[in-house]
Amino acid sequence: MITIRKANQNDAQAIFDLKSRAILAKCSAHYTEEQLSLWTQGSLSERFITDVVDTFYVSEIDGQVIGSGKLNTQTGVVDAIFVEPDYSGRGAATKMLQFLEHLAKEQSLRLLTLKSTLNAAPFYRACGFVGDEVSTYHSPKGIRLDCVLMEKPL
């Protein structure tokens, strides 16, 4: 059974590692090897740890972190929904997204927005998000990636 809880400092490394595994497993058909390498390189930073503590949630099965997600409760921006490749297709991403939508509603937000990777846009559409405009995401690491701007009224 998948459970979701607020992430803490001790989860930062697990989230960082699972993010890289998910990117390499799911995004390779849509981005270049160079983009994937730059996107997943590096090590855990204090900035990332602070972000985890402030905004991240984790999905767990039997105490093992298998997914992540975050919501900016001021802006309604959803980000960092990643699932361990071995658990892909088992509902973890859907459950995380539903959880974040519930949090947004509790904060009286009326709209969720996100920048989807090209491979994840069909998933978000299936969850009620709309948007087809391809834009360029500028990552904190300086990488430029095509993404799809999406939104969902609540």
N, C-alpha and C positions, 0 to 999 in steps of 0.2 A: 504494500500500500504506500502510495506517495503522500508524504506530508510536506508542508511548507512552513518555514519559520524565518524570522529575521536573521540575517547573516551577522556574524560578529568577526572580530579581528582574526580569530583562529581559523576562519573559513577562507581567508584571502588567498592563500596559496592554492587550495583545492579549486577555487573558482578560477584563478589565473590559469592553472594547468588544464582544467576541463574546457575553458574557452579556446585554448590553442588546439586541443584535440578535436573539438567540434568544428572549428574553422577548417582545419586540414581535411577532415572527413567529409564535410558537407559543402564546402565552397569551391573545391578544386575545379569543377566544371565551368565556373563562372568568372574566375579571377586567375591571373597569371601566377606562375610559380614565384616570381619575384614579389608580387603583391602579398601572396600567402606567407612567404618567408619574412618579409618586413613586418607584417601584421602580427605574426606569432613570436617574433624574436624578443629578446630582452628578459628581464627578471622583474620580480615583484618590487614595486616602488611604494614609497610612503604615501604618495598621492592615491594610488590604487587602493591601498589598505584603508585610507580615510574614506574613499568613495564606497567601499564595501560596507564599512561600519555605518555610514550615513544613509545609504540608499538601496542596498542589495538585500535580496531574499534568496534562500536556497531551497531546492527540492531535495528530499531525502527518501531513501528506501532503506529500512533497517539501520538507520544512523549513518548511512553513506551518502555524501553529497553527490547527486546525479544531475543537478541542474541549477541554473541561476536566472535571475531577472531583477530588474530595478525599475523604479518609478520615481520621477521627480514630482512630488505632490504639489509643487507650486505651479509647474508648467504643463503637467500632463504628459510629459515625454516618457515613453517606454523604451527601455534599452537593455542590452546584455542578456537577452533570453538565449541561453545556451543549454544544451543537453548532452550528456555523455553519449558518444556514438553508440555504445552497446545498449542504451536505453531509448534510442530514437524510435519513434513510432508507437510508444506505449502510453502516450497521453501526458507526459511530463510538461511539455511546452504549453499545451492547451490548458492544463491545470494552473500553471504559473500565470499565464495570461489572464485567465478568469480571476485568479486571486488579485492580481494587480488592478484589474478593472473594478473589483469590489472595493479595494483601497481607494481608488480614484473617486468612486461614488461616495464613499464615506467622507471624503474631503470636499464634496460638492463640486467636483470637476465635471465639466460638461463635454469635454473632448479629450481624447487620447491621440497623440501623434507619435510617429516613429519613422526611422529611416531603416528600411528593410534591406538586407542583402538581396541580391538578385535571386538567389535560390530559395529564400524564405518568403518572398512575396505571395506565392500561391497559398501558403499556410495562413498568412495573415488575412488574406481575402476570405478564406474559408471560415475565419473567426470574426468576420464582419467588418474588417478594415477595407477602405477603398483608397484607390490611388494607383496611377499608372506612370506618373511623371518620373523619369529617370534623372537623377541629380548626381552631384559629386559630393561624397562624404569626405571631409578632411579630418583624419584621425589625429588624436593627440600626438601620435608618433610621427606625424608628417606624411602619412600615406594618403593617397587619393584613391577612393574606391567608388565605382558606380553603385548607386542605391536607388530604392524606390521610395518616394515620399508618400506616406500613408496616414490616414486618420480614421477615427471611429467616434461618432457622436455617442454620448452616453445618455 
